[in-house]
Amino acid sequence: MNKKTERTIEALRENRFEALYFDTAEEAKEYLLKEVKTDQSVGFGGSVTLDEMGIYQALKERGNEVIWHWYIEEGSDRINMMNKAMFTDVYMSGINGLTEDGRIVNIDGTGNRLASMLFGHKRLFLVCGINKISRNVEESLIRIKNVACPLNTQRLNIPTPCSKADKCMNCTSERRICNATLIMEKQHGGIPTTVVLIGEKMGF
Ligand code: SF4
């Protein structure tokens, strides 16, 4: 583990989050599959990292009830899936940014992920590659808006200015994907939170 990652883990723990480090995504996946009980329902927030790990498929195959608006059930729709995911035992999401002083930064277009990070579940797992660590909140927000948002709008084919300019243009687009920001500074009273940090480049 490099010094920057070590500092981040230590700071997250000082902020009372549970913070764990795994060298590989495969090890992190094994841990998550062990922690989630087979009778627990699991909701997902949009996350390239979790999708790359195949954790949704692994949980589903072994019989967990899994709810993710990226995998819409027959007869349902995106919003209905997002609503259902808010009432699961466990919630899993990626992270947009982590800081070396132990803060967790997320930005949403809709707000479903942010709502689920604060209340309503028994346990929250936030999974993140070390490529998303920044020095502080300010640098994290700059990285998210100028790296993650353009790549996400390109991936989803959303015609915001950042998808063309490769940087934030502070737009007022109706399709804007960065409408709400949540900065988790300390473990809050809502849901016990575990940060699963992976020593690989995951998502963006
Ligand atoms: S404000 Fe607009 S241009 Fe900037 S990151 Fe958000 S969606 Fe993209």
Residues whose N, C-alpha, C, O or C-beta is under 5 A from the ligand:
A	BS01	SF4	K145 C149 T160 P161 C162 K167 C168 M169 N170 C171 R176 I177 C178
